[in-house]
Amino acid sequence: MKEINKNASYTALVFGGKGYEHDVSRMGAANFILTAERIGLGLLPVYINKDGDFFVYLGDIPKIADISAPLPENELTPSFPIRLRGNSGFYTDGGIIPISRAIPLLHGDFGEDGRVQGLFESAGIELFGADTLTGALCCDKAYSKAVAREAGVETLPSLVLDKRYFDFDETLANAVRDFGFPVIVKPCRLGSSVGVSLAKCKEEFTNSLEKAFCVAERVLVEPALLNKREIECAYYADTEREIVSLPGEVVSGGELYDYELKYGESEKIALMPKADLNEDVRREIILKTKALARAFSVRHVARFDYFLLPSGKIYFNEVNTFPGMTSGSLYAAMLNEMGFSFEELVRAAVL
């Protein structure tokens, strides 16, 4: 898109973001926009840089996915979501670009956690995806576990630590008493396993807490499960349909499925859009996903993640209210298994 028609109304695809998953968002956005163009749909690309500034992007779309280089400044027009005199859109020095809908293809902190969604809702811009409250609730692992338990879906026991009131000796004593080692330490509010680590002893526990507290004010500690399987279930819903996929699986060879492995060493993992499960387990995961989707009031897209033990025990782990949209996305592959292609997903989001 090289020119903007101020008399037209656009669907904005918002990407980048201030958070840790900036680059993943860029890669997914390029795939999403190119797919839209391929099926004859236009989008207004809106970029949020790592400082949190908004820009309308008028450059070549493939450059978005080239995370080795910043987007060219001469192709970025400073902008911001606004409602002014009854008009909603993105404000630039040339006036307001009318926006009918925003697709916040953003992940994790400053993306899925309600902060950006609140800006759009305040500006009167319709959202594709979670609203402000659902985004904030689902992005916090401690609060989302509480909602899941209230909905009758079991989660792992956990300790929630607040940096303001943190006492290491008390935390260590409680962790050893309740879980023993090993344990998983993770930030409460970051996505894609950012800041997550495995601790097998006191020294590693100390290091894990330091790592997590470097990126978050609140931290979750829970027992590390041995021989677990990581199962995911894709969810899509609009006014016309509700789709709950067959469960898929992430196979990481027994390694901790953290951010570095997920995106930096992806050749070490296998993504299976259809997990090898018995029918009872498959049905139970689908029913849990439906129950959780209603409990969280998710809209349009979401991915629900579970731990499955050899005994057949299932624990809800977390929910992502805007899953990855790269060409290798397991979310899209799981929906495709249900006959709902990525092109259909993009069309539903844009229109």
N, C-alpha and C positions, 0 to 999 in steps of 0.2 A: 504494500500500500504506500504510494508516494504522495498522494494528495488527500486532503480531508474535505468532505462536503459538509459544511455546517448546517445544511438543511436536512441531512439524513440522520437517522438514528442508528447507532452502532451497538453491537455486542462487543464488550471489551474483554480481551484475554489478558489477565494480569499475571505477571511472572517475575521471577527473581526473588526479591525479598531481603529483609535485613537479617534474617536468621541463618542458622548453620546449613540449611539445605538449599541455599541460593542456586548453586550449580545444578543440582538435580532438577529444580524447577525450570531452569533455562532449557535443559535438554528435553524435558517433557513438553514445554511450551512450543518449541520448534516442531516437534512431532505432531502436536495438536493442531497448530496453525496450518502446517503443510497438508495435513489430512483434510482440514476444512477447505482449503483452496482446491484440493484435488476433486472434491465433490461439489464444487461451485458455491461455496459459502465464504463470506468475508468476515474478518475479525479485525478489531482495532487493537493492536498490540500495545500494552501498557507495562512499562518496565519499572520495577522498584529496585534501586541500587542497594549496595550493602550499607549505605548510610541511612536508608529509609526514604530517600527522595523519589518522587514519582515522575515519570517521563512518558510521553507518547513516542513510540518508536516507529520511524518511517523507513528503516533500512531493509536490507535483504534478510529474509527469514532464516536461512541456514546459518547466518552469523550468530544467531541467538544460541545455537547449540555449541558453538566453538568457545568452550569455557576457558580456553587457554588465553583468550584475549578479551579485554573489555569492549563493550559495544561502543562504536564510534560516536563521539560527542556531537558531531555535526548532524547526526541522524536522530538525536534525542531532543524532544521539546519538553521543557519543564511543565509539569501539570499537577493537578490534584483533584480528587473527587469532591464535588460541591453541589449544593442546591442553592440557587440564587434566583429570586423573583419567580419562583414556581418552576424553574428549569433545572433538571438534574443532569449531571454529566461530569466531564473532566474539563476543568478550567485551564486555559492557556492564555498567553498574552494576546492572542487573537480572538478571545471570547470562549464560550462554552461549547464543547463538542457534546452533542446530545447522546446519552447512553441509555439504552432500554434495559440492558442486563450486563452484569459483570460476572465473569468466570474467574474466580481467584485460584489459579493453578499454582498454589503456594503450599509449602509443607512445613510442619513443625512450628517453632516459635516465630512470632511475627508473620505467621502465614495461616495456619489452621486454628490458632488459639483464640480467635474471636476479635483480636485487635483490629485487623484490617477489615473484617466483616462489619464491625461497628462503624467504621468510617463510611462504608457503602450504605449501610442502613440509615445512618444519620443524613446522608446526602439524598436519600429517597431513591437509590438505585437498586433494582431487583437483583437478587443473588442466585446464582446456580451453585448449589451445595449448601453446607450447614449455615445456620444463622449464628448470630453472635454468641448466644448462650450455649447452644449445642457445641460450637467450636471450642469455647473455653472449657466446658465440662469434659469433653472427650479428650482434649489435649493434656489434661491433668490425670496422670495414671492413678493417683490415690483416689481422687473423686470419682473417676470412671469405675474403679473397682467397687466403690460403695454403691453406686447406682446399679451395677451388675448384680451384686449380692441382693439388693432390694428387689430386683426382678427375678430372683431365684436361680441365678446363674453363678456357679461356684468359681471363686478366684483363689489364687495362692495367698496364704497369710503373709502379712508384710509389716514392716516398721516404717513409719513416716517420720523423717528427721527434718527439722527446721533449723537453718543455719543460725538463726537468732538465739535459739535456746539449746544449741547442740552441746552435749557432754559426751566426750569420747568413751570414757570408762563405763558410763551407764549404758551407752549404745552397744558397746562390745559385750557387756554382760548380758544384755537383753537378747542380742543376736545369737550368742552361744547357747543361752538357755532355751530360746524358742526354736532355733533352726540348726545350730551347729554349723560346721563348715562342710562344703563350700556354700557361699551365698552369692547372689547377684546384687550389685549396687547400680542404681540407675537414677538419673534426674527425673523428677516428677513430670516436668512439662515439655521435654524435648522429644522430637520424633526421630524415626529411623535409627534408633539405638545409639544416638549421640551421647557420649559420656558414660556408656554402659560398660561395666567390667566384671570379671569373675574374681572372687577372693577365696583362696583356699586355706588361708591362715591369718593370724593377727596382722602381720606385716603387710600382706596384700590387701587386707581389709582397710588398713590405714591409707594405703596408696589409692585404693578405689574410692574411698570417701573424699579424699583430696581432689581427685580427678572429677568426681561428680559435682562437688561443691564449687569447683571453678567455673562451671557453666550453669548452675542452678542454685536457687535459694532453698529449695526443698528437695529431699532425696528419698528414694524408696529402697528398702532392703528386703529381699525375699529369698527363700531357700532356692538353691540351684538344683534343678531336677536332673537326674541321671537318666540317660537313655530316652529322653523325651523326643517327640516329633513336633515340628512346628507347622501347624495347620492354619490355613487362611481361607476365608470365605468372602467372596465378592457380593456386594449388595448394590442394586440400582432400583430406584423408584421414582415415578412421576405420577401425574394425574391419570395416566393411561395404563400403567403396568407396574408390577413389583417383581423383581427378579432376584432370587437368591441362588447363587451358583452352587454347583457341587464343590465340595472342599478341595482346595489345592494344597501343595506342600512345598516348603522350603527345605532342601536337604543341604546341610552345611558341613557334612562329614565330621560331626561332633565338635566343631569349632564354635566359639562364641559368635553369634550372628550380630556383630556390632556394625557401626557405620563404616569402618575401614574395610571390613570384609564385604559388606553389601555393595559398596560402590567402588572401592579401590582394588579389590581382589575378587571380582565377581566370577572369575573363571573357576574359583574354588567351590562355588555353590551351584546347585541345580534347582531350577524352578519347575515344578510339575503342576500344570493347570488342573489335573485330575488325580488326586491322591488315591493310592491303593488302600482302601478302607473297607471294612465289612459294612453291610447295609445298616445295621443298628447304629454304629458310630456315625456314619454319614448322615443318617436321619436326625440324630441327636444334635449334631453341629448345625444343621440347617434350622432346626427348631430354636436352638439357642440364638442363632443369628437373627431370626425373625423377632424373637422376644426382646433382644437388645436393641434392634433398630427402632422398635416402638418406645422402649424405655428412654433412649437417648434422643428421640425425635429427629433422627438423621433425615436429611433430604437429599434426593438425587443419588449421590455417590458415597460409598463408604466401604471400608474393608475391615473385617473382624478377624482378629488373630487369636489362636488358641494353642495351648500345650496339650499334647496327647501322650499319656503314659502307656507302657506295655500292658498294664492291667485294663486298659480301656477308659481310665479316668480322664476327664476333660476339664481343663481349667481355662477360663477366659483370660487373655493376657492384655490386649489393648484394642482400640478402634482408631482407624485413620479416617478422618472425614474428607480428605482429598488425597486418594491414593496416587501413586506414581503413574505418569502418563507417557513414559518413554516407550520406545519400540520394544523393549524387553520387559515391560510391566507385566507382572503376574496377574494383577487385577484385570487388565484388559483381556489377557489370555483366558482367565476363568469365565468371564462374560461371553467370550467368543465360543467357548465350549457349550454355552447355553443358547447359541444361535443369535446372540446380540453382538454384532461386530463393533469394532472400534469406530468405524465410519458412522454407524447408527448412533453410538454414544455421542460422538462429536455433533452430529446433526441435532440430536435432542438437546444438547447443551446450548447450541447457538440459537436454535429456534424456539 
